[in-house]
Amino acid sequence: MKGPLRAALLLSAACLLAPRKVAAAGAMDVGAQEAVQALGLAPTSSVVVAAPLVSDQPTPSGDDLALRMAALVAGRIGASARAHPQTAALGPARAIAGRASALVYVQTAVSKGDLRTTVDVYPSMGNAWDRIRNPLPSPIGHAFSSVKIDAEVRSFLTPLLLEQASVHRVKHDEPEVIAAACGDVDGDGGDELVLVSRERVSMGRIRDDKFVVERTAAWSELAPRAPVPMREPLAGAVALAGAVAVGSTDRGSVSLTADFAGHAPLPGIPAQGLDGLVCLMPEPSAGAFDGAPFDCAVARDVKPKMAVPSPRFDAFASETIADSQGNMRAVVAVREPSGRLRLRVGDAQAFVAEGTVGAALAVCDLDQDGAPEIAAGADSPDDAIDIWTVAPDGTALKPRVHLAAPAGVRALAVCPPEAHGQPTLVAIVGNEVWLVRASPQGTPP
């Protein structure tokens, strides 16, 4: 293999197999931690003051959100930092800091589905004369963090109503879609949609009521056809920062760089795990996946990455969901070949949901209230998308939304909050892409 090509493939694998940040806490705590880590060592005996919140969404408790972020930043700095109990502009904040060793000024913004935190450290201005001589000092320290909003942040914003979910439908031209994924692959702040068909992988965006393809890769150029493909292929897709993982039992699995210029093989069908990418091992004779998800970076001595509610399944979904206090709960859902939906939520006992579901499956928190949602295609003569909410004890499902569909649901994916500020459930229904979002309270039906 030539040097430059081999290097490109190794870079592709490195970008894909680097684990995402483990969400061990809610968005606010993670944002504060990242900002303070980027800031470095803050002066002792600092006064932390919050700026008034800036938001592109209605914020009934905007000052409370800004003050909460300042308190978390102060806690991360250490016991010597003191958070002021009121928001203030920079000028008054300098006076509030007084003779403290430094002012730590925390600016919080909610924008395009992100919680953005800017932390600036200003030197002490011990008297009014110093503040008059230098009214706009330059900060001696600066840091920034950005995380997706979750249920904890949503508790300060306008609530979302899942029962009043909106459905936006657009056309696509991809034949026989077997998997989908959504996320900010190229790092430009906007989500890309990835559709996997039996012939190619396509990535693009929704524009002018249509899925506009920006990059494609033919399976014939990525992997050889399986000697004995399954009649109904099993497939998976995961959108990551800088890479896309795709696979099917028709062809095998690969990682693609964000520009689709390079690719590298994967040892199993990719899926979104609780703390990053995982791989699933198909068993063609059973028409299902066999065993627990494993690390895609490990080709030998495969060890499970998580427990699954059933040893054999033909659909898999998992996610870590934050509640309104920032506590995290793992949710793993699988569909057994019989069509039964089996789930494990946090530390609760795994349970089997009533009835049967289709092979398209997703885990999310569409209304950002901290209670996980399970979405699935219907397993009945009437095609539909069904959404349930997990009960507080994690052992039952409550029906929330039923959307009749004109064709079968081929795939489901979840987009993180973006311009609309809400997570989006993406459903591939025939030749349409459905974008399902919970509506903000007060939105006309």
N, C-alpha and C positions, 0 to 999 in steps of 0.2 A: 504494500500500500504506500502510495506517495506521502511524503512528509506533511505537506499542507493539508491534504484531505484527511489524513489520520488525526492531525491536530484538531481539525474542525469537528470530527466525530467525537473525540475525547472531550472537547469543550461542550458539545451538545449534551453528552452524558453528564458532565459535571454540573451544568446549569440545571438539568432536570432533577438529578438525584440529590442536590442540596436540599435538605429538609426545610420546610417553611417554619416560621417562628411558632413555637408551641404556645397555644393560647391557654396559659395556665391561670389567667385572670381576665376580667372584663376589659373592654376597650379603654376606659378611663385610666385604670391602673397601669395598663400596658403603655398607653401614651405618656403618662407621667414618668414611668420608669425609663422609657427610651429617651425622653427629653433630658432628664437629669444625667443619664449615662453619657449622652452626647455633650452635655455641658462640661463635664469633668468635675473637678473639685471646686465646690462653691465656697465662698467665704463663710467663716463661722459667724454666729450671731446675726444672720441675715433676716430681714423682714420681707416676707413674700406677700405681694399685693396682686390681686386679680384685676385685669382690665374688664370693662363691660363686654359681655358676649357679643360676637358678630355671627349672624346666622342667616342662611338663605331659606329657613323654614320658620314658621310660627313657633315661638318659644315662650310658653306661659311661665316657665321657671328659669329664664335665661341667666339671671344673676346667681341663682343657686347652682347652676351647672358650672359657671365660671369660678365661683368660690370653692366648689368641690374639687375642681382641677388644681387650684392653687393650694388647697390643703394637702392633696396627694403629692404635689411637687415638694411642699415643705417637709412632708413625712419622708420622702425619698432623699432629701438633702441631709436630714438628720435632726437630732434633738435640739441642736443650736438654732434651727430656723423656726421662725414664728409666722404663722399665716394671719393676715389682717382679716377681720370679719366682714368687711364691706369692699365692693368694687370701687375703683377710682381710675381716673385718667392719669397719664404719666406725671403731669405736673403736681397734682395733689399727692400722688403716690410717693414722690420724692420727699415731700414734706412729712408724710406719714412715717417714712423710714427714719427720719431724723438723724440721730447720731449712731445708728446701727452701722455695723461694718460694711453693709452693702444692701442695696435694694434688688430683690429678685422680682422682676415684673413678668407676670404670666398672662399672655394673650391667648384666648381660646376662641376658636371659630368652628362652626358647623357649615360645611360647604360641599355640595355635590356628593353627599353620602359619607363624607369623611369628618372625623373629629381631628382638628388641626391645633396643635399647641406650640406656641412660640415662647421661649423663655429667654429674657435678656437680663444681665446682671449689670447694675450701674453702681459706680462708686458712691460712697457716702457724701452727702452735702449737709454738713452739720448745722449750717445757719442759713438764714434767708439771703444774706449777701452772696454766698456761694451760688445759690440757685438763680439769683438775678444775673450774676456775671456769666453763668453758663446754663441758660434755660433749656438747651437741648443737648445734653451730653451724649457722647458715643458710648455704647455699652462696652464693658470690658470682657463680657462673656455672652455667647449666643448659642442657642440650640433650637431644634425644631423636630417635631414628630407628627406623624399622620397615621391614623388607624381608622378602619371602617366602624361606623356607628353600630351599636348593638342595643339590646334591651335596656341596659343600664343608662345609656345616653338617651334613648327614646323616652325614658321615664321623665325627662325634663322637657321633652318636645310634645307636639300635638300627637295624641294617640292615633294608631292605625286601626281600622275596622276591617277585619277579614271578610265578614259577611257582605260587605259592600265592595268586594274586590272588583277591580276593573280588568277587562280583557281587551288587549290590543292585538289584532291579527294582521299579519303581513305574509306575503308570498315568498316561497323559496323554490329553486329549480333543481334541488339535489334529489336524485332518485334513490329510493330504498335507504333512507337514513336509518342507521342502526345504533347510533350513540351521539350524544351532544355534550358540550361543556361550555362554560362561560366564565370570563375573568379578564383582568387586565394583563394580557400576555406581553405586550410591547412596552409597558411602563409609561404610557402617555396619559394615564388618569382615566381612560375610558375603557369599558368592557368590550372584549371581542367575543363573538359567538363562533364556536367550532362545531361543525357538523361532519360526522363520519358516515359515509355510505359504503356500499360494497365495492365501489370502484375508485373512490378517492377521498381525501381529507380536504375540507374547505374551511377557511377562516375569513370572517368578514364582520360587518356591522349592519344594523338596521338603519336604512336611509330611505326616505320617500316611500314608506310603506312597503319596503321590499328588503330581503336579505341580499346585500351587495357583497359579493365575494371579492376579497382582496388578495388572498393567497390560496393556492391549491397544490396538492401533491398527489399524484396518481399512485395507487397501491402497487401497480406493476413496477414502479421505480423504488418502492420502499421495502418490499418483502415478497418472496415467492408465494404462490398460492399453495394452500395446504393440500397434501395428497388426498385426504378424505375429509373435505369440509363438512361441517354439521349442516343439516337441512335448515335449521333456524339458528343463525350464528349468534354467539355470545360476543358482546363488544363492550368497550369502555373508552372514555375520554376524560382527561383532566387538563384544565387550563392553569398553568403556573406562571410565575414571574419569569419571563425570558424563555419559556419553552412550552410545548404542548406534548402530552403523552396520549397516544392512541393505540388501539389494538382491537383485533377481532379474531375469532377462531377460523375465519376464512384465510387470514394472511399472517397472523402473528402480531407482535407489538413492537413499537418503536417510539423513541423520543425525537421530536422535531424542534429545531431552534426556532425562535420567534419569527425569523424571516423565511422559514422553510428551506433554507439553503443546506442544512446538514441534518443528519439523523443517525441514531444509534439504536441497536436492538435492546429490548427489555425482556426479562425472563417470564413475564406473565401478562395478563390483561390488566391495564392500569385502572385504578379506582381512587377516589378521594378518601383517605383515611382520617383518623381523628387528629393526627398531628402532621399530616403531609401525605405524600404519594405512597400508595401501597399497590401490590400486584396480587392478582387472583389466579389460581391454577385451574384451568378448565379440564374436565374429564369427559372427552367426547362420547364415550360409551354410555354415560349417564345423562348426557345433554345438559350438564350443570357444572358449576364450580365445585371443587372438592377441597375442603379444609379451610383454615383461617387465612386471612390476608397476610402477606409477608413483605419484607423489605425488598424493593425493586433493585437495590444496589447489591444484593447478595445473590449470587448464582448458585452457591453451594451451602450446605448446612443451613437450609432454610428454617427460620424460626418464626412462629406466629407473632404478628405485630399487635393483635388484639383478639379478644374472645368474640365469637360470633354465636348468635342464638340457635343456629342449626348447622350441622356439618356439611350439608349439601344444599345449594341454592342456585337459582338462575338469574337473580337480580340482587344487587347489593347497594346500600347507601349508608353513609355515616357522617356525623358532624358533631362538633363540640359546641353546645349552645349556652350562651350566657343568660342568667336571669337578671332581674332588675337591680339586684344588689352586686352584680359582677361575679357571682359564683358560677362555676362552669359545670356542665353536665354532659356526659358522653351519651350519644344516641346511635345505636347500630340497628339497622333494619335489613332483613333479607326476605326474599320470596322463595319458598320451597317449590320444587318442580310441580307439586300438586296445586299450586296457586295460593297456598296459605301464606299470610303475612306474619312473620315472627319478629319480635322486637326485644331489645334490651336497652333500658334507659337508666343511666347512672348505676347505682348499686342495687337497684330493684331486681327482682327475679324476672327472667325472660318470660314473655307471655305470647300467646297466639291470638291475633285479632280475629274477630268474627268474619265469616265469609271468605271470599277469595279476591285476589287483585291481579291486574295485568303485570307484564314484565318490565314496565317502566316505573322507576321508583326514585324518590328523592326525600331527603331530610333537610328541614330548614326552619326558620322562625319568621314567617312572612309578615306577621303583625308586630314583631319585635316586643312582645310582652313577656318574654322569658320562658314561655311554654312551647316546646318543640312541636312543629307540624310534620306530618307524614303525607306526602303526595304520591298518588299512584294512578296509572291508567286502570280503567274498569275491566274486569274479567267477566264479561257478560255479552249477550247479543247486542246490547245497546252501548255504543262507544261513549266514553265519558272520562273526565278527570275528577277524581275525588280527593279532598283534602280533609284530614283529621287533625285534631290537637290532642297531644298526650295528656292524660289526666295528671293531676298534681302528684299522685303516688307512683306514677310511672308504670302502671299495670293495666291501663285501659285506654281506648281511643274514643274521642267525642267527634262525631261528624260535624264539619263546619261548612264546606262548600262542595257542591256537585255541579259540574259543568258538562252538559251534554255536548258531544262532539259529532261532527258529520263523518268522521273516519277514525281509524284506529290511532291510538297514541303510540308513536314509534319510539320516543325518547323524552326524558325529562332532565333538566339541568337547573341550577340555581345561580343567578347573577348576584354578586354582592351589591350593596347600595351604591348608587351612582348619582346621576344628575337629578333623579326624582327623589332621592333620599330614602327610598324603600328598597328592600330586596325584591328580586323579580324571579318568579318561577317561569322557566321557559319550557314550553311543551311543543313537540313536533307532531302536528296533527295533519296527516295526509301531506298535501303540498303547502301547508301553512305553518308559520311559526306563531304560537300564541304567547303573549307576554302578560302574565297574571300578577297583579300588584294589589296589596291591601290599600284601601283609600284612607286619607287623613280624615279624622273626625271633622264634621262640618262640610265635607265635600258633597255637593248635590248628587243624588243618585243618578 
